[in-house]
C-alpha cells in the first residue's frame, strides 16, 4: 500500500496518495484537531460511548466525516505504546479494501497523537457523503424490485470480499452506506474497526461474517425468496472468483 507519513508536532499524519486536498485540511486541524472537530455536527450512533466520537465537519467549504478515537486513560496509553492505534488499523484496512476492489469511502488521512511514545487521541478523515443513507434506514423505503436489486448487488460485493480472505467483522446494515447515482445503487462498507485479512479464504469464516447481515434480514422480515436469491448470488460470486486466480493474485 502506498501512502505518505509525516510528523507534525505531537501528531503523525498518514496520508492517502489520492488525497490532494489534505495539506490544506491539516493546516486547519493542527496543532489541535479538537478545536475544529468539536464545532462539527455529531453523527448519532447506537454504539456511542467513551471510546469514539463521529462528526460531520466542514473545512474549506467541504464536508468531511471525522471519527475520533479517544484516549481512555493510562492503561490505554501503555497498551498502545508498541502497536498502531485502532484509528490507524482501520485506516490501513480501508486502503486494503480499496486495493481489493471492495467499495469503501476513500481514507484521506489518519492522525495519531503520541507523547514520548504514549498514544493519545487519533482521528480518521473521510469524505462526507451528504446523499448517503445506511441500508437499515433505507430498506423500508424501497419497493420490492429495489430491495431485490440491493440484495443482488450486495451478494456480489460481499462474495468478492470473502473470496479474497477479507472479513468485515460487523456486516450489520448500519455499516452499509447506500447512494443513488444516475439510476444506479452504490454501496460502501464502512466502520472497518473489526475487519480481518486472512491468507486463505474460508467459507466457514465468511458465513460467520454474515451473521449481522442475517440478523438485519430477520429484523426487516426479508422474504425466504429474497434470502435465497441473496445466498445463491453470494455463493456464485465465491465460485466465479475462485475460478479466476488472476483476480485473487492481485490482493
N, C-alpha and C positions, 0 to 999 in steps of 0.2 A: 504494500500500500504506500503510495506516495503522499507525503504531507510535509508541511514545514513546522519547525519547532523554534520558538523564540522566547527568550527570558525577558520579562518586563517587570522590573521591581520584584515584588514578592510573588508574582504570577508567572507561570509558564503557559504560553499560548500554543495550542496545536491547531494548525490551520489547514483546511482542505485546499488542494491546488485549484479547485474551481471557484473559490471564494474571493473574487476580485474586490469586493466591497469591504472586506474585513479590516484593512488598516484604518479606514475612517471610523468604523464602528468601535474599534479598540481604543482609539484616541479619546472617544467619548466615555466609554465604560471604565477605563483605567484612570487613576490607580485604585478606585473603589467602585466596583460594579454595582453595589447595592444602592448607590445614590440614584442611578438610573433605573435599576431593577424595581425598586420599591415604588416608583412612580407608575409602573405598568399596571395593567388590569389583571387581577388574579383570575386564573382559569380554574373553575371548580372541579374537584375530583373526589370521588368517593373514598379514595385512599389517602386523602390529605393527612399529613402528620408532621412530626417534628423533623423528619429527615429530608424532605424535599418540598419545594415550592415551585409553582409554574405560573408564568405571567406572559401576557401579550405586551410587548414593549415596543414603543415607536422610537426609532433612531434614524435621523437624517431622512425624514419623510417616508420611512419604510417600516412596516411592522415585522417584528421577529418573535418567535417563540423561544423563551429562555427558561430553562429548568435549572434551578439552583439546588445543589446538594449541600445541606447544612452541616456544619461542624458539630458533632454530637458529644463533645467532651474529650477528656484526655485519653480515655481508653480508645476512642475512635482515632485520635491522632496517632497513638502508639501503634495500633493495628495496621495503619496505613502508611507507616514510615517507609516500608520496603516494597510496597505494591502500588499500582496505579489506583487512583480514585474510581469510585463507581461511575462518575461522570466520564472519565477518560475511557474506561472499559466500554461504556455504552456508545461513546463517540467512535471508537475504533470499530465496534460492532456495526454501526451504521455505514462506515466506509466499506466494510467487508460485505454487507448486504448488497450495496450498490455494485461492488465488484462481481458479485454472484448473479446479478441481474434480478435481485429481489427488490421490489419497489419500497422505498422509504424516503422521507424528505432528506434533501441534501444537508449533511452535517457540516455547517460552515466552520465553526471552530469551537474549541474547548478551552476553558481557563481553569487552571489548577493552582491554588494558593498554598504555598509552603513557607514555613519559617523554620530555618535550621533543620529541614527535612520533615518537620511535623506538618501533616496535612490540615489545611483549614477549609475554607469554602471552595466549591468547584461549580462550574457552570458549563452547560452546553447550549449552543445557539443554533437555531434552525430558521428557515423562512417560515413565516406565518401564513397559512392558507385561510383567508377570510371566507372562502366558499366551501371549506371542508366541514364535514359533519361525520361523527362516528357512526358506524353501522348500527349500533344498538338503538340510537335515536332515530336513524333514518328508516329502519326496517318497517315500522308501522305505516309510514307514508307511501310505501311502494305498492304498486299494483302487482298481481301475481306474475305477470310477464317480466317486470323489472326485478322482482325477487329471484326468479329463476335465472335471469341474466347475471345478477350479482353472484349467486352461489356458483354458477358455471365458471365465471371468471376467477373467483377466489379459489376454486378447486385446482385450477391450473397454476395459479401463483403459489399456493401452499405446496402442491406436489413438486413444482420446480425447486422450491426452497428445501423440502425434505430430502429429495434425492441427492442433494449436494451435501448432506450431513449437517444442515443448518436447522436449528430448532429455536423458535421464538421464545418459548417458556411461558407465555401468557397470551394465548390467542383469543382472549375474550373480545367481544365485538366493540368494546370501547377503544381497543388498540388497533382498530382498522379504520383508517380515515378515508372517507369517500368524497370524491368530487365529480361533478358532471361537466364534461368539456366536449363541446361540438358533438352532441348526441352520443357521447361515449362515457362509460363509467371509468373513473380512475381510482385506484386503490393504493394506499400507502400503509405499511405496517409500522407502527410507532411504539414507543416505550420499550426499548430493547435491553433494559437492565438485566433481564433474566435469560437472555439468549445464550446458546451454546453452539460450538462448532466442533464437529466430530470428523475424524479422518475417513471413517466408513459410515455410510448411511445405514439406518436401521428402521425397518418398518414398525417394529415394536415401539421404538422411541418416537417415531413420527405419530403413531396412534395416540400415545400419551400426550404429545404436544397438542393434539386436537381436543383434549378434554375440555378446556374452557370454551372452545368453539362449539362443542356439542352442548354444553350447559346453556349457552345462549340460544341455540336452536330449540332446546327444551323451553326456555323462558318465553320464546315467541311462538311456541307451538307450531314449528315448521312441520309441514305435512310429511308423511312417510315417503311420498313420491319425490318431493324435493330433496329429502335427505339421501335417498337412493341415487338421485341424479348427481348430487354433490360427491358422494363417495365413489361412484363409478368414474366420474371425470377425474377425481383426485388420483385414483389408482391407475387410470390410463396415463395421466401425466407422469406418474412414477415410472411406469413401464416404458413409455416413449423416451424419456430422458435416459433411462438405463441402457437403452439400445443405441445411444449416441454418445460414445466415450469421448468424442472431441469436445462436447459441451462440458462434461464433467471435468475434463482435464483443465478447463480454464478457471477453475475455482482457486 
